[in-house]
Amino acid sequence: MSNTPDARQVAAMIDHTLLKPEATTADVEKLIAEAAELGTYSVCVSPSMLPVTVPADLKVAAVCGFPSGKHTSATKAAEAAEAVRHGADEIDMVIDVGAASEGAFDRVEADIAAVRAAVPAPTVLKVIIESGALTDDSIVGACRAAIAAGADFVKTSTGFHPAGGATAHAVALMYRTVADSGLAVKASGGVRTLADARAMIAAGATRLGVSGSRALLSDTGNGADSGY
């Protein structure tokens, strides 16, 4: 990839996302058709919308413990396992952000490990740490917990937290923390333009969570990234 990825290259890194509570089956069908047209990596939906029918080259992701992360680990694990049974290739789980805030990283690790055990490889496990609500030290601690628990990605944000979404600073910090372990970084929440996407990629992200993918890829700057 060139130093400045073009729209096609950016598209191939996008999880095209619909997590609105009012989403309908027709909305999800439109999401899938749009993802296929745009060439995104995957679609990401709420687990209740599964199963879905997608083209062979389009991955399916589902969330668990979303958006608060305040579910029990057993509940998250069961939700993730059910989503995989219904066709999810990837799971994006939310940690207990309060546990990370208070430095209880053993609990964060145990939470992630429970989901990892329920959805072993080849299912991809992404760990949403809600970076906007954490200090830098807590971001690092949460990332280290994800490494220890065997996750595949750390992810900035749900896109639903009032503290905000992805920042290049958080992505870079997360990347520095996990790069040597083989984990990757996903930036999500507030990624609305090609400039936003390129900034996150330059900081170390290899996956992007975007709901307004068409606007982003056409570089209108009006992508309404309404969560994720």
SULGI-V596877 format. One record per run of one state. SS is the DSSP state (alpha for helix, beta for strand, coil for the rest). FROM is the first residue (numbers start at 1). LEN is the number of residues. Records with the same first field share a line. If there is no record, write none. Layout:
SS->FROM-LEN + FROM-LEN
//
This chain:
coil->1-6 + 12-2 + 19-6 + 39-3 + 46-1 + 50-9 + 65-8 + 86-4 + 95-2 + 102-3 + 119-5 + 129-2 + 134-2 + 150-3 + 156-12 + 182-2 + 189-5 + 204-3 + 211-2 + 218-11
alpha->7-5 + 25-14 + 47-3 + 73-13 + 97-5 + 105-14 + 131-3 + 136-14 + 168-14 + 194-10 + 213-5
beta->14-5 + 42-4 + 59-6 + 90-5 + 124-5 + 153-3 + 184-5 + 207-4
//
